[in-house]
Amino acid sequence: MAERREEEWLAGIVEALKGTWLESGLSASGVGTVLDQLAELSRSLQERDDLQLRIDKMAADRANFLVEVIAVAVEADEPTKDSEPEQLAIRLAERLERAQRTRETKASLGHDLKRLKEARDILDNEISAHERRKNEVLGVFGVATLSEVVERDELLRERDGLRAAVADLEEGVVAELAVDGFEEARSILDAIDFDSLTVEKAEGEQRLRQFDEMIQQQLIRQTRAADKLDAIGGDSAVAHLDAERRTTLLEIEEKAVRYIELKLGIMSAGNALRIYRENHRSGMMARASDAFKLMTRGQYSGLTTQPVKGGEVLIAVQRDGQSKLADALSKGARFQLYLALRLAGYYEFAQFRPSVPFIADDIMETFDHIRSEEVFRLFGEMANTGQVIYLTHHKHLCEIAKAVVPQSTIHQLD
């Protein structure tokens, strides 16, 4: 049965292969392999058809894409001549990315601009408020700029300080003279002959010294009398000594009262002289101030004094109104201050006495060229009053002196 079925199967195969390219050259036993290969070929053909369909669709998509890319390039003014579509698409993609970044940057800048506008509005409001306040201040002070307001404010402060100082001085004068008001004290001081008062003060001081010596002698006498009184007995000599002691005590009391009167007179005279000096400052200080201002080229506006316990201190006033003690000045400024005082002192000396030579030994070692010129110019003015001799071993100072004071004479000392 198996053989019969096999023969029937082979006959069926031959019958099935009739009329095909497999009819000859293929044995019945190899049909299975061929059939397997044909099944695989069928699948391959199906895959080929599917791939071809995909390729056709991709080609269509590519064609449509190229059309759209070219349309976009034309709309975006992107040059397309002699350019590959792929490169054109890449360039458009880059432009799109740049555009997106630019849009984001624009949005960020717009936000920043809005924030800055809000800040500017706030600042404008503050500026308007400050401007109104500034106009009010300028209107109150009657000036045009804020720098002038600062100057006026400093002047007002200085004025208030001076008024307070004047009020203190007036109260001190009224208290010292024991009067009801300053006008009465002024009339008293104006009627005083200060020259005779100075002489009287000197005489009073001399009398006070004499009274001090007399009081010391009286005390010594009293001590000796007390010792003698203790050393003697109880006879009538005690009464004589007691009477002598009482007489001595009366003399001491009388001279002590006189001493107090003279002491108070000297104090009044001293206060009167101090007030007179304040109201009638000598020309020496004014001349020293002018010289110091000239030597410092206006960095300091002048000199003034301030009373302290036991005397006065010298103060240099700066251009901006601030003041410095002489010890607080720089070395160069301090030397210029001392030179200004010496120049003023020389003028003061030569005003009342025969002039003597003014000799300066290389005092401008800390001065620059400009300040040296100003000093030599002052020396040239002094030469109209007396002889000025300047010793130096710096040749450039000789050139400055000759340029500033042409009539000066230079002596070379070997």
C-alpha positions as CSV (number, residue, x, y, z in Angstrom):
1,M,0.0,0.0,0.0
2,A,2.9,2.3,0.8
3,E,4.5,1.6,-2.5
4,R,1.2,2.0,-4.4
5,R,0.7,5.4,-2.6
6,E,4.2,6.5,-3.4
7,E,3.7,5.6,-7.1
8,E,0.4,7.5,-7.1
9,W,2.1,10.4,-5.4
10,L,5.0,10.5,-8.0
11,A,2.5,10.3,-10.8
12,G,0.6,13.2,-9.4
13,I,3.8,15.2,-9.2
14,V,4.6,14.5,-12.8
15,E,1.1,15.4,-13.8
16,A,1.4,18.6,-11.9
17,L,4.7,19.5,-13.5
18,K,3.5,19.1,-17.0
19,G,3.6,22.3,-19.0
20,T,6.0,24.0,-16.5
21,W,9.7,24.8,-16.6
22,L,10.1,22.1,-13.9
23,E,8.8,19.3,-16.2
24,S,12.2,18.2,-17.3
25,G,15.4,18.2,-15.2
26,L,13.8,17.7,-11.8
27,S,13.3,14.5,-10.1
28,A,10.3,13.8,-7.9
29,S,12.5,13.6,-4.9
30,G,13.8,17.1,-5.3
31,V,10.4,18.7,-5.6
32,G,10.2,19.3,-1.8
33,T,13.4,21.3,-1.8
34,V,12.2,23.3,-4.8
35,L,8.8,23.9,-3.1
36,D,10.6,25.2,0.0
37,Q,12.7,27.5,-2.1
38,L,9.5,28.7,-4.0
39,A,7.8,29.4,-0.7
40,E,10.9,31.5,0.3
41,L,10.9,33.1,-3.1
42,S,7.2,34.0,-2.6
43,R,8.0,35.7,0.6
44,S,11.0,37.6,-0.9
45,L,8.9,38.7,-3.8
46,Q,6.3,40.0,-1.3
47,E,9.0,41.8,0.6
48,R,10.3,43.2,-2.7
49,D,6.9,44.5,-3.6
50,D,6.5,46.0,-0.1
51,L,9.9,47.7,-0.3
52,Q,9.2,49.0,-3.8
53,L,5.9,50.4,-2.5
54,R,7.8,52.1,0.4
55,I,10.4,53.4,-2.1
56,D,7.8,54.8,-4.3
57,K,6.1,56.5,-1.3
58,M,9.5,57.8,-0.1
59,A,10.3,59.1,-3.5
60,A,6.9,60.8,-3.6
61,D,7.5,62.2,-0.2
62,R,11.0,63.4,-1.2
63,A,9.6,65.0,-4.3
64,N,6.9,66.8,-2.2
65,F,9.5,67.7,0.4
66,L,11.8,69.2,-2.3
67,V,8.9,71.2,-3.6
68,E,8.0,72.5,-0.2
69,V,11.7,73.2,0.7
70,I,12.1,75.2,-2.5
71,A,8.9,77.0,-1.8
72,V,10.0,77.8,1.7
73,A,13.4,78.9,0.4
74,V,11.8,81.2,-2.1
75,E,9.5,82.6,0.6
76,A,12.5,83.1,2.9
77,D,14.7,84.7,0.2
78,E,17.2,81.8,0.5
79,P,19.2,81.4,-2.7
80,T,18.5,78.0,-4.4
81,K,20.6,78.2,-7.6
82,D,23.3,75.5,-7.8
83,S,22.4,74.2,-4.4
84,E,21.6,70.7,-3.4
85,P,18.1,70.3,-1.8
86,E,19.7,68.6,1.2
87,Q,22.0,71.5,1.8
88,L,19.1,73.9,1.2
89,A,17.1,72.0,3.8
90,I,20.0,72.1,6.3
91,R,20.4,75.8,5.8
92,L,16.7,76.4,6.3
93,A,16.8,74.3,9.5
94,E,19.7,76.3,10.8
95,R,17.8,79.5,10.0
96,L,14.8,78.2,11.8
97,E,16.9,77.3,14.8
98,R,18.5,80.7,14.8
99,A,15.0,82.3,14.4
100,Q,13.7,80.4,17.4
101,R,16.7,81.4,19.5
102,T,16.2,85.0,18.3
103,R,12.5,84.8,19.2
104,E,13.4,83.5,22.7
105,T,16.1,86.2,23.0
106,K,13.6,88.8,21.9
107,A,11.1,87.6,24.4
108,S,13.7,87.8,27.2
109,L,14.9,91.2,26.1
110,G,11.2,92.3,25.9
111,H,10.8,91.2,29.5
112,D,14.0,93.0,30.5
113,L,12.9,96.1,28.7
114,K,9.6,96.0,30.5
115,R,11.3,95.6,33.8
116,L,13.8,98.4,33.0
117,K,10.9,100.7,31.9
118,E,9.2,100.1,35.2
119,A,12.5,100.8,37.0
120,R,12.9,103.9,34.9
121,D,9.4,105.1,35.8
122,I,10.2,104.6,39.5
123,L,13.5,106.5,39.0
124,D,11.7,109.3,37.1
125,N,9.3,109.7,40.0
126,E,12.2,109.8,42.4
127,I,14.0,112.3,40.2
128,S,10.9,114.4,40.0
129,A,10.6,114.3,43.8
130,H,14.3,115.2,44.2
131,E,13.9,117.9,41.6
132,R,11.0,119.5,43.4
133,R,13.0,119.2,46.7
134,K,16.0,120.7,45.0
135,N,14.0,123.6,43.6
136,E,12.5,124.3,47.1
137,V,16.0,124.3,48.6
138,L,17.4,126.5,45.8
139,G,14.4,128.9,46.3
140,V,15.0,129.0,50.0
141,F,18.7,129.8,49.6
142,G,18.2,132.0,46.5
143,V,21.0,130.3,44.4
144,A,21.1,128.4,41.2
145,T,23.2,125.3,42.0
146,L,23.5,122.8,44.8
147,S,27.2,123.5,45.2
148,E,26.2,127.1,46.0
149,V,23.7,125.7,48.5
150,V,26.5,123.8,50.2
151,E,28.6,126.9,50.3
152,R,25.7,128.9,51.7
153,D,25.0,126.2,54.3
154,E,28.7,126.2,55.4
155,L,28.6,130.0,55.6
156,L,25.4,129.8,57.7
157,R,27.0,127.3,60.0
158,E,30.1,129.4,60.3
159,R,27.9,132.4,61.0
160,D,26.0,130.6,63.7
161,G,29.3,129.5,65.3
162,L,30.7,133.1,65.1
163,R,27.5,134.4,66.6
164,A,27.7,131.9,69.5
165,A,31.3,132.8,70.0
166,V,30.5,136.5,70.0
167,A,27.7,135.9,72.5
168,D,30.0,133.9,74.8
169,L,32.6,136.7,74.6
170,E,30.0,139.4,75.3
171,E,28.8,137.4,78.3
172,G,32.3,137.0,79.5
173,V,33.0,140.7,79.1
174,V,29.8,141.7,80.9
175,A,30.6,139.3,83.7
176,E,34.2,140.5,84.0
177,L,33.2,144.1,84.1
178,A,30.1,143.5,86.3
179,V,27.7,145.6,84.2
180,D,24.2,145.1,83.0
181,G,24.8,144.8,79.3
182,F,27.4,144.6,76.6
183,E,26.8,148.1,75.3
184,E,27.6,149.5,78.7
185,A,30.8,147.3,78.7
186,R,31.7,148.5,75.2
187,S,31.3,152.1,76.3
188,I,33.6,151.4,79.3
189,L,36.2,149.7,77.1
190,D,36.1,152.4,74.4
191,A,36.8,155.0,77.1
192,I,39.8,153.1,78.4
193,D,43.3,154.3,77.5
194,F,45.0,150.9,76.9
195,D,48.5,152.3,76.8
196,S,48.1,153.8,80.3
197,L,46.3,150.7,81.4
198,T,49.3,148.6,80.3
199,V,51.6,150.8,82.3
200,E,49.2,150.7,85.3
201,K,49.1,146.9,85.0
202,A,52.9,146.7,85.0
203,E,53.0,149.0,88.0
204,G,50.3,147.0,89.8
205,E,52.2,143.7,89.2
206,Q,55.3,145.3,90.6
207,R,53.4,146.5,93.7
208,L,51.8,143.1,94.1
209,R,55.3,141.5,94.1
210,Q,56.3,144.0,96.7
211,F,53.2,143.3,98.8
212,D,53.9,139.6,98.5
213,E,57.4,140.2,99.9
214,M,56.0,142.4,102.7
215,I,53.4,139.8,103.6
216,Q,56.1,137.1,103.8
217,Q,58.1,139.4,106.0
218,Q,55.1,140.1,108.2
219,L,54.4,136.4,108.5
220,I,58.0,135.8,109.5
221,R,57.7,138.7,112.1
222,Q,54.4,137.3,113.4
223,T,56.0,133.8,113.8
224,R,59.0,135.3,115.6
225,A,56.7,137.4,117.8
226,A,54.7,134.3,118.7
227,D,57.9,132.4,119.6
228,K,59.0,135.3,121.7
229,L,55.5,135.4,123.4
230,D,55.7,131.8,124.2
231,A,59.2,132.2,125.6
232,I,58.5,135.1,128.1
233,G,56.6,135.0,131.3
234,G,53.3,136.7,132.5
235,D,54.6,140.2,133.2
236,S,53.6,143.4,131.3
237,A,55.8,142.5,128.3
238,V,53.0,140.2,127.3
239,A,50.6,143.1,127.0
240,H,53.1,145.0,124.9
241,L,53.6,142.0,122.6
242,D,49.9,141.4,122.3
243,A,49.4,145.0,121.3
244,E,52.2,144.7,118.8
245,R,50.6,141.5,117.4
246,R,47.3,143.2,117.0
247,T,48.9,146.1,115.2
248,T,50.8,143.7,112.9
249,L,47.5,141.8,112.2
250,L,45.8,145.1,111.3
251,E,48.7,146.0,109.0
252,I,48.5,142.5,107.4
253,E,44.7,142.9,106.9
254,E,45.0,146.3,105.4
255,K,47.8,145.2,103.0
256,A,45.9,142.0,102.1
257,V,42.8,144.1,101.1
258,R,45.1,146.3,99.0
259,Y,46.6,143.2,97.5
260,I,43.2,141.8,96.5
261,E,42.2,145.2,95.0
262,L,45.4,145.3,92.9
263,K,45.0,141.6,91.9
264,L,41.4,142.3,90.7
265,G,42.6,145.4,88.9
266,I,45.3,143.4,87.1
267,M,42.7,140.7,86.1
268,S,40.4,143.3,84.7
269,A,43.2,145.0,82.8
270,G,44.3,141.6,81.4
271,N,40.8,140.8,80.3
272,A,40.4,144.2,78.8
273,L,43.7,143.8,76.9
274,R,42.6,140.4,75.6
275,I,39.3,141.8,74.4
276,Y,41.2,144.8,72.8
277,R,43.5,142.4,71.0
278,E,40.6,140.4,69.7
279,N,38.8,143.5,68.4
280,H,42.0,145.2,67.1
281,R,44.1,142.3,65.6
282,S,47.5,143.6,64.5
283,G,48.5,143.8,60.9
284,M,51.1,141.2,61.5
285,M,48.5,138.4,61.4
286,A,46.9,139.8,58.3
287,R,50.3,140.1,56.6
288,A,51.2,136.5,57.6
289,S,47.9,135.2,56.3
290,D,48.4,136.9,52.9
291,A,51.9,135.5,52.6
292,F,50.8,132.0,53.6
293,K,47.9,132.1,51.1
294,L,50.3,133.2,48.3
295,M,52.9,130.5,49.1
296,T,50.3,127.7,49.1
297,R,48.7,129.0,45.9
298,G,45.3,129.4,47.5
299,Q,45.2,125.9,49.1
300,Y,44.9,127.8,52.5
301,S,42.9,131.0,52.6
302,G,44.7,132.4,55.7
303,L,45.5,132.1,59.4
304,T,43.6,132.7,62.5
305,T,44.0,132.1,66.3
306,Q,41.9,130.4,68.8
307,P,42.0,131.0,72.6
308,V,43.0,128.2,74.8
309,K,43.8,127.9,78.5
310,G,46.8,130.1,79.1
311,G,47.1,131.6,75.6
312,E,46.2,131.1,72.0
313,V,47.0,128.6,69.3
314,L,47.6,129.3,65.6
315,I,45.2,127.7,63.0
316,A,45.5,127.4,59.3
317,V,42.2,127.8,57.4
318,Q,41.8,125.7,54.2
319,R,40.1,126.8,51.0
320,D,37.0,124.8,51.8
321,G,36.6,126.4,55.2
322,Q,38.1,123.6,57.3
323,S,40.8,124.4,59.8
324,K,44.0,122.6,60.9
325,L,46.3,123.2,63.8
326,A,49.9,123.9,62.9
327,D,51.0,120.5,64.2
328,A,48.5,118.8,61.9
329,L,50.0,120.3,58.7
330,S,52.3,118.5,56.4
331,K,56.0,119.2,56.7
332,G,56.1,121.4,53.6
333,A,53.0,123.4,54.6
334,R,54.3,123.8,58.2
335,F,57.6,125.2,56.8
336,Q,55.6,127.7,54.7
337,L,53.6,128.7,57.7
338,Y,56.7,129.4,59.8
339,L,58.2,131.3,56.9
340,A,55.1,133.4,56.6
341,L,55.2,134.3,60.3
342,R,58.9,135.3,60.0
343,L,58.2,137.5,57.0
344,A,55.3,139.2,58.9
345,G,57.5,139.6,62.0
346,Y,60.3,141.2,59.9
347,Y,57.9,143.8,58.6
348,E,56.6,144.4,62.1
349,F,60.2,144.8,63.4
350,A,61.2,147.1,60.5
351,Q,58.1,149.3,61.0
352,F,59.4,150.7,64.3
353,R,63.2,150.0,64.2
354,P,66.0,150.3,61.7
355,S,65.8,147.4,59.4
356,V,68.4,144.6,59.7
357,P,69.3,141.9,57.0
358,F,66.9,139.0,56.7
359,I,69.0,135.9,56.3
360,A,67.5,132.5,55.2
361,D,69.7,129.4,55.0
362,D,68.3,127.0,52.3
363,I,64.7,127.0,53.8
364,M,63.0,125.9,50.5
365,E,64.2,122.2,50.5
366,T,60.6,121.0,50.7
367,F,59.1,123.6,48.3
368,D,58.3,122.8,44.7
369,H,59.1,125.1,41.8
370,I,55.8,127.1,42.0
371,R,56.0,127.8,45.7
372,S,59.7,128.7,45.4
373,E,58.7,131.4,42.8
374,E,56.1,132.8,45.2
375,V,58.7,132.9,48.1
376,F,61.2,134.7,46.0
377,R,58.5,137.1,44.9
378,L,57.8,137.9,48.6
379,F,61.6,138.3,49.2
380,G,61.7,140.8,46.3
381,E,59.0,142.8,48.0
382,M,60.9,142.6,51.4
383,A,64.0,144.0,49.7
384,N,62.1,147.3,49.4
385,T,62.2,147.4,53.3
386,G,65.6,145.8,54.1
387,Q,68.3,143.6,52.7
388,V,67.4,139.9,52.0
389,I,70.1,137.3,51.9
390,Y,69.3,133.7,50.8
391,L,72.0,131.0,51.1
392,T,71.6,127.9,49.0
393,H,73.6,125.2,47.2
394,H,70.8,124.5,44.7
395,K,71.5,126.0,41.3
396,H,67.9,125.9,40.1
397,L,66.9,128.2,43.0
398,C,69.4,130.8,41.7
399,E,67.7,130.6,38.3
400,I,64.2,131.0,39.8
401,A,65.4,133.9,41.9
402,K,66.9,135.7,38.9
403,A,63.7,135.0,36.8
404,V,61.3,136.3,39.5
405,V,63.5,139.1,40.9
406,P,65.6,140.4,38.0
407,Q,67.4,143.0,40.2
408,S,68.7,140.4,42.6
409,T,72.4,139.8,42.8
410,I,73.9,136.2,42.9
411,H,77.3,135.7,44.7
412,Q,79.2,132.5,44.0
413,L,81.1,131.5,47.2
414,D,84.1,129.2,46.5
